């Protein structure tokens, strides 16, 4: 499993983002159900967002994000940073090191 920090940068005014916020969060819920996402939220100031995620490959991660309503509407650009977790809170061990 590969781990990623995904940074979203909004390309449109926040009013446009707010129009899709409910469907974006519904999309994120699917990621949590599928154990793709560990955490997500808006940046402060609110000019983008952050996802902490995992997938079998960068291509699989991009495929997941391409289904995001923000991506489909071309409202955000996505930057993918792969990282190798070597330290983590023990309660998250099974997320970082699947058995």
Backbone as a ProteinNet text record, in pm:
[ID]
protein_1_A
[PRIMARY]
XXXXXXXXXXXXXXXXXXXXXXXXXXXXXXXXXXXXXXXXXXXXXXXXXXXXXXXXXXXXXXXXXXXXXXXXXXXXXXXXXXXXXXXXXXXXXXXXXXX
[TERTIARY]
85.2	0	89.7	54.4	126.9	44.6	113.2	47.7	74.3	-26.8	-19.2	-74.7	-13.6	-74.7	-115.8	-244.1	-296.6	-341.4	-285.9	-319.6	-407.9	-524.8	-614.6	-598	-591.2	-588.4	-709.1	-794.6	-915.1	-880.6	-943	-921.4	-1034.5	-1136.7	-1255.9	-1287.5	-1371.5	-1409.9	-1478	-1463.3	-1515.5	-1666.8	-1737.8	-1883	-1911.4	-1827.9	-1843.9	-1812.4	-1710	-1674.5	-1791.6	-1849.7	-1961.5	-2080.6	-2099.4	-2210.1	-2195	-2071.2	-2045.8	-2001	-2000.1	-1943.2	-2015	-2146.1	-2220.2	-2185	-2184	-2152.3	-2004.9	-1916.7	-1775.5	-1760.9	-1829.6	-1819.6	-1883.8	-1986.9	-2043.8	-1941.8	-1868.7	-1760.6	-1655	-1617.2	-1518.4	-1568.1	-1697.2	-1753.9	-1727.7	-1735.7	-1706	-1560.9	-1471.5	-1330.6	-1306	-1380.4	-1367.3	-1423.6	-1536.4	-1595.8	-1502.9	-1431.4	-1340.1	-1201.2	-1183.2	-1055.2	-943.9	-980.2	-882.5	-835.4	-925.4	-894.8	-876.7	-778.5	-758.3	-808.7	-787.5	-827.7	-844.1	-928.4	-947.8	-1000.9	-978.1	-1032.4	-982	-1047.1	-1006	-877.9	-804.5	-688.9	-737.2	-649	-679.2	-565.6	-585.7	-713.7	-771.3	-898.9	-975.6	-956.6	-837.1	-809.3	-778.7	-810	-788.3	-816.3	-771.7	-794.9	-680.1	-683.7	-581.6	-650.4	-596.7	-640.2	-518.8	-536	-435.6	-497	-428.6	-492.6	-393	-448.1	-364.3	-430.9	-346.9	-394.5	-283.2	-316.7	-218.3	-110	-145.6	-50	-92.8	-2.3	-36	-149.8	-147.2	-253.1	-388.7	-393	-518.7	-564.6	-469.2	-504.5	-562.7	-500.5	-551.2	-688.7	-708.8	-839.6	-947.9	-917.8	-1012.8	-1042.7	-939.4	-958.6	-1028.4	-1010.6	-1077.4	-1229.2	-1278.7	-1423.1	-1477.3	-1389.1	-1429.3	-1507.1	-1623	-1697.6	-1615.4	-1522.4	-1435.8	-1347.5	-1299.3	-1216.7	-1301.2	-1415.7	-1502.4	-1544.7	-1565.7	-1606.2	-1485.4	-1365.2	-1241.1	-1232.3	-1276.3	-1274	-1147.6	-1070.6	-951.1	-843.6	-718.3	-606.9	-550.8	-493.3	-451	-300.5	-233.8	-90.6	-75.4	-6.8	8.4	152	164.5	294.9	291.7	369.9	377.7	474.4	441.5	532.8	535.5	640.8	657.9	644.2	533.7	514.4	609.1	694.1	783.4	748.5	678.8	632.3	486.2	409.7	266	213.7	99.1	32.2	-7.1	13.7	-10.2	-155	-249.7	-388.6	-415.2	-320.8	-335	-247.7	-183	-90.2	-156.2	-278	-343.3	-375	-385.4	-410.3	-281.1	-170.6	-43.7	22.5	1.3	61.6	-49.5	-120.3	-230.4	-178.5	-259.1	-220.8	-264.5
-117.2	0	123.4	221.5	348.5	454	545.6	649.6	786.1	873.9	1002.9	1114.9	1230.5	1355.3	1422.8	1452.2	1514.1	1654.5	1750.3	1890.5	1937.3	1988.5	2046.9	2198.4	2259	2405	2446.9	2529.2	2572.2	2667	2644.9	2724.9	2823.6	2818	2901.2	2970	3073.2	3139.7	3043.2	3072	2984	2963.2	3057.8	3041.8	2923.1	2903.6	2788.2	2658.5	2661.6	2544.3	2506.3	2606.1	2580.9	2516.1	2545.1	2485	2333	2284.8	2140.5	2074.8	2149.2	2098	1972.6	1968.8	1852.1	1728.5	1740.7	1623.7	1585.6	1683.1	1653.5	1571.6	1611.5	1538.7	1400.7	1385.1	1252.2	1163.4	1220.9	1148.9	1105.7	1197.6	1163.6	1049.5	1048.6	940.4	804.3	797.5	671.5	631.2	730	702.2	647.8	698.8	645.3	503.8	479.8	346.3	243.2	283.8	193.6	189	258.7	262.6	325	417.2	491.4	614.6	675.9	800.8	779.1	847.5	850.3	982.1	1090.4	1221.9	1316.1	1418.7	1518.7	1646	1756.8	1882.4	2000.7	2115.5	2237	2294.9	2365.1	2439.5	2567.6	2627.1	2755.2	2850.7	2951.6	2997.4	2898.3	2912.2	2815.1	2835	2801.6	2811.3	2675	2569.7	2434.2	2335.7	2213.8	2110.1	2011.6	1923.8	1820.8	1685.7	1584	1445.9	1364.7	1279.4	1179.3	1046.5	979.7	867.7	757	645	533.3	464.4	399.4	324.4	230	138.3	43.4	111.5	224.3	292.9	438.9	518.8	658.3	663.8	575.4	572.7	544.7	450.4	419.1	538.3	609.5	726.5	835.1	856.9	957.6	917.4	790.2	742.6	773.7	749	782	932.1	1014.8	1160.3	1216	1150.9	1196.7	1186.5	1110.4	1098.5	1206.9	1285.6	1394.1	1499.1	1542.4	1646.6	1772.7	1806.9	1923.2	1901.1	1778	1745.7	1743.7	1678.2	1668.3	1805.8	1901.3	2036.6	2124.8	2070.6	2145.5	2265.1	2243.6	2348	2343.4	2234.5	2221.7	2147.4	2179.9	2101.7	2020.6	1905.8	1808.9	1787.9	1792.6	1761.9	1638.6	1537.5	1410.3	1399	1378.9	1357.1	1221.5	1129.2	997.3	1006.3	936.7	930.9	788.9	760	628.6	646.9	599.8	617.6	527.2	588.6	510.6	527.2	634.7	655.4	699.8	655.1	684.4	647.2	700.3	661.1	513.7	438.1	293.8	258.5	343.3	310.8	314.9	371.5	376.2	273.9	187	90.5	8	-38.7	-123.4	-46.6	85	164.3	180	200.6	218.9	87	-17.1	-147.1	-251.2	-268.8	-366.8	-507.6	-582.8	-721.1	-815.5
0	0	0	-79.9	-85	-11.3	53.8	133.3	72	80	13	99.5	83.6	125.9	-4.3	-16.1	-137.5	-101.6	-173.4	-150.8	-265.2	-229.9	-328.7	-323	-438.9	-447.9	-531.2	-473	-543.2	-657.6	-772	-892	-916.1	-831.8	-849.6	-716.9	-719.4	-593.7	-496.7	-368.9	-263.3	-276.2	-332.9	-353.5	-445.1	-545.8	-635.7	-561.4	-478.3	-398	-308.3	-242.7	-151.4	-221.7	-351.2	-425.9	-437.5	-437.5	-451.2	-321.7	-212.4	-88	-36.7	-43.1	6.1	-76.8	-207.9	-291.4	-278.3	-259.2	-234	-106.2	-1.4	125.8	117.1	36.2	12.2	-58.5	-154.3	-221.5	-119.4	-30.6	72.7	160.7	193.3	274.6	210.7	77.6	7.9	30	29.4	53.8	193.4	290.9	426.8	435.2	369.3	371	307.3	202.5	131.8	195.3	307.3	379.6	296.2	205.4	125.7	202.1	276.8	347.4	496.1	551.7	696.5	753.5	679.3	727.3	608.6	627.7	523.1	586.6	519.6	569.6	489.9	510.8	439.6	498.4	414.7	462.1	530.1	606.9	671.4	639.5	555	502.1	401.4	377.7	299.5	149.1	102	-41.3	-102.4	-25.6	-72.5	38.7	20.1	119.3	123.1	222.8	241.4	260.3	195.5	215.7	258.8	356.6	390.5	350	256.7	188.2	158.2	112.1	68.9	-49.6	-129.5	-245.2	-289.6	-376.3	-427.7	-511.5	-574.4	-661.7	-676.6	-729.6	-759.9	-861	-957.6	-1059.1	-995.4	-900.7	-831.3	-747.5	-687.5	-607.2	-696.3	-811	-905.3	-958.1	-982.2	-1030.1	-927.8	-800.8	-695.7	-695.9	-696	-688.5	-812.5	-925.9	-1047.9	-1037.4	-940.9	-918.8	-826.5	-767.9	-678.4	-758.4	-709.3	-779.8	-806.7	-717	-741.6	-863.8	-881.2	-997	-1124.4	-1117.2	-1235.1	-1287	-1195.5	-1234.6	-1267.2	-1252.4	-1272.7	-1177.6	-1053.6	-950.7	-866.2	-875.8	-792.2	-869.4	-834.2	-886	-769.8	-800.7	-700.2	-709.8	-595.6	-588.4	-500.2	-552.3	-483.2	-430.6	-301.6	-239.5	-171.3	-224.7	-161	-43.8	64.2	177.6	233.7	306.7	368.5	519.1	576.2	720.2	799.1	879.7	964.8	1112.8	1145.5	1282.3	1275.4	1373.8	1376.6	1513.9	1548.7	1672.4	1660.1	1764.2	1759.1	1725.2	1762.3	1729.3	1578.5	1500	1354.2	1283.3	1358.1	1298.8	1188.6	1210.4	1110.3	983.1	991.8	871.1	789.9	859.7	791.9	753.6	834.9	808.8	812	698.7	696.4	724	794	826.3	719.2
[MASK]
+++++++++++++++++++++++++++++++++++++++++++++++++++++++++++++++++++++++++++++++++++++++++++++++++++

